[in-house]
C-alpha cells in the first residue's frame, strides 16, 4: 500500500498489527505471542515463533499510530559514533501525524490503556502471559 510520503506498508504487516492490538484489547487469557503462532502469523522477521519483546515493541511503538518520538537515542561521542539511550540528556520531540498510521490512533490508545490497567494489577495479568 503506497501513500503520499512514498512509504509502503505491507498489507499483511498492517493486518498483523491490527490483530495484535485486537488480542491485547480483548484481554485474552493466553499469551499474545502464542495466539499469533497458533494463527500461523509470521513474526516481522518472518519466523514462525514470536518473542515477547517483539510483541511489546509493536504494542508500545508510537510509529504504528502515525506519530514519531525523535531523539530516543543520541550520539554521546561523535568520534566513536556511540549511540546512547536518551534518558533526559537531550530534548526529545514528539511529532504527531508524521506519517500514515498503521493502527488507528484510538485503537493504539486503547491498547496503551489496557497495558497500564494490567500493569496496575501486577505481573500475573501481563498481556504477554
N, C-alpha and C positions, 0 to 999 in steps of 0.2 A: 504494500500500500504506500503510495508516494504522497507527499504533502508539499506545501509551498516552500518549505525550508530545504527541500532536497533530501530530506531524511526518508528512509524506508523502514517501515515497521512490518515485520513478517506477520501474516495473518495468524499463523499458529502461535507465535510468541504473544500476540495480543490476546488470543483466546485462552492460552495457558495462564496468563497473568490474571485475567478475569476469573478463571476457575479457581485460582489460588485465593483471590480475595473472597469469593463466594464461600470457599471452605472455611476461611478464617471467621467470616461474619456468622456463618451458620452454627458455630460452636460445636463442631463435631467432637466426638469423644476420643477418636483415634488421631494419630498424628497426620498433619498435612503432607509431609513427605511420603508416608506410606500410602495415603489416598492417591496421590499423584502417580505413584508407582503402580498401584492396582489398576488405575485407569489407563496405563500404558503411555502416559505423557512423558516424553523425554525431558531431561534437565536442560538448562540453557547450553550446557556443554555437549548435549546430545547423548548423554549417558542414561541408562535405564534407572539408576538409583539417584535419589535426591538427598542432598546433605541439608541438615537443619540450618546451617549458616547461610546457604543459598536461599532458602525459603525466607529466612529472617531478613536477608539483604533485600530481596524483592519487595517484601511487605513494608519495609521501612524506607525505601528509596523514593525520595520526593520526585525524582525524574519520571516515575511512572504516572504521576498526576499532571505532568506538564510543567513542573517548576524546577528550578535549579538552585542549589546552595553552592556558592562559589567560595573558593579558598578553604576547602575542607582540609587540604594539606598545603604546605608552603615549603619553599626551598630554604632550609636552615643554613646551608653553606653552598654558595654559588660555585666554589672551586670543585667540591666533590659532588655537587648536584644532589646532595642528600635531602630527600623529601621527608617531612615530619608532619604528623597529625596536628592540626590546629586546635589547640585547647584554649584559645583566647589570646594567643601571642599576637596575631594579626586579625584585623577586622574581616568578618565574613559578610557576604551579601546574598540575600535571598531574592531571586528573580522569579516572579510569578508569570505564568503563561509564556515561558521562554521557548517552548516547543509544543507540538501537539501531544495531548495526553494519550497514554495507552489505556489507562483506567480512569473512569470518570472521577473528578475530584471529590464528589460526595461519597462515592464508594470507597475511595482511598482513605478519606477522613473517618468513615465508619470503621474501617479496619484498625486505624490508629486508636480509636476509642475502645475497641474490643481488646486490643493488645494491652492498653492501660488498665482496663477493667480486670483482665485476667492477672496482670501483674500485681494489682492491689489485693487479689485473693491469695496470692502465694504461688510458689513454683509448681505445685501439683496441678494447677489449672492452665499450664502453658499451652499456647496454641500449637506447640510442637510436640507435646506429649500425649 
